[in-house]
């Protein structure tokens, strides 16, 4: 399987890159880790919205970069993000920021998924 296809499937399905490599234990571990972390973030009312320009007015460039990076990290969770996006209760980015623990868990879910993808690609490159 090509690395791009492996990475794309690994993004869409948490731990999916391991599934394609027939590493079932790692698939289950990353699938449960990402899904549980994402579900906990939603339960704590973390926001999924992208920051709007009006919400970023008056902020320094570094803070704007951090807000946008956090929004990208949530997208990295893959399928859980795509499923939850239509049901997000926060009308704007700043409303979701009021629930920091939930938002942090949503970002962590995306970063855990990215870790799983990179680990699977490294294993593939090593030939294991």
C-alpha positions in Angstrom: 0.0 0.0 0.0 1.3 3.5 -0.8 2.2 5.8 2.0 -0.3 8.4 0.9 -3.2 6.0 1.0 -2.1 4.6 4.3 -1.9 8.1 5.8 -5.3 9.1 4.4 -7.0 6.0 5.7 -5.2 6.5 9.0 -6.5 10.0 9.2 -10.1 9.0 8.4 -10.3 6.0 10.6 -8.4 6.4 13.9 -5.7 3.8 14.0 -6.7 2.8 10.5 -3.1 2.7 9.2 -2.4 -0.1 11.6 -5.5 -1.9 10.4 -4.2 -1.9 6.8 -0.9 -3.1 8.0 -2.6 -6.0 9.9 -1.4 -4.8 13.3 -4.7 -5.3 15.1 -3.6 -4.6 18.6 -2.2 -1.1 17.7 -5.3 -0.5 15.7 -7.5 -1.1 18.7 -5.3 0.9 21.0 -5.2 4.0 18.8 -8.9 3.6 17.7 -10.0 3.5 21.4 -7.6 6.3 22.5 -8.6 8.7 19.8 -12.3 8.0 19.9 -12.5 8.1 23.7 -10.5 11.3 23.9 -12.7 12.9 21.3 -15.9 11.7 23.0 -14.7 13.1 26.3 -13.9 16.5 24.6 -17.4 16.6 23.2 -18.9 15.6 26.6 -17.1 18.6 28.1 -18.6 20.9 25.4 -15.4 21.6 23.5 -15.8 23.7 20.4 -15.2 22.5 16.8 -15.5 25.8 15.0 -12.8 27.5 13.0 -11.9 31.0 14.3 -13.6 33.7 12.4 -11.7 37.0 11.5 -14.0 39.1 13.7 -13.1 36.9 16.6 -9.4 37.3 16.0 -9.4 41.1 15.8 -7.1 42.8 18.3 -5.1 39.6 19.0 -1.4 39.4 18.5 -0.2 37.3 15.5 1.2 34.5 17.8 -2.1 34.0 19.5 -3.9 34.0 16.2 -1.5 31.3 15.0 -2.1 29.2 18.2 -5.9 29.4 17.7 -5.7 28.3 14.1 -3.2 25.6 15.0 -5.6 24.3 17.6 -8.4 24.2 15.1 -6.3 22.2 12.7 -5.3 19.8 15.4 -9.0 19.0 16.0 -9.5 18.2 12.2 -6.7 15.6 12.5 -9.0 13.4 14.6 -10.5 12.4 11.2 -13.9 10.6 11.1 -14.9 11.5 14.7 -14.4 15.2 13.8 -16.4 14.8 10.5 -19.3 13.1 12.3 -19.4 15.6 15.1 -19.1 18.8 13.1 -22.8 19.1 12.1 -23.8 18.6 15.8 -21.5 21.2 17.3 -23.5 23.3 19.7 -21.1 26.2 19.8 -22.2 29.0 17.5 -18.7 30.4 17.2 -15.1 29.7 17.9 -15.0 31.8 21.1 -18.1 30.1 22.6 -16.2 26.8 22.3 -13.1 28.3 23.9 -15.1 28.8 27.1 -14.9 25.1 27.7 -11.1 24.7 27.7 -10.9 21.1 29.0 -13.2 19.9 26.2 -11.4 21.8 23.6 -8.0 20.6 24.8 -9.2 17.0 24.7 -10.5 17.5 21.1 -7.1 18.8 20.1 -5.4 15.9 21.8 -7.5 13.4 19.9 -6.3 14.9 16.7 -2.7 14.8 17.9 -3.0 11.2 19.0 -4.3 10.2 15.6 -1.4 12.0 14.0 1.0 10.1 16.3 -0.6 6.8 15.2 -0.3 7.7 11.5 3.3 8.7 11.8 4.1 5.6 13.8 2.5 3.3 11.3 4.3 5.0 8.4 7.6 4.7 10.3 6.9 0.9 10.8 6.1 0.6 7.1 9.3 2.3 6.2 11.3 0.0 8.5 9.7 -3.0 6.9 8.2 -4.5 10.1 
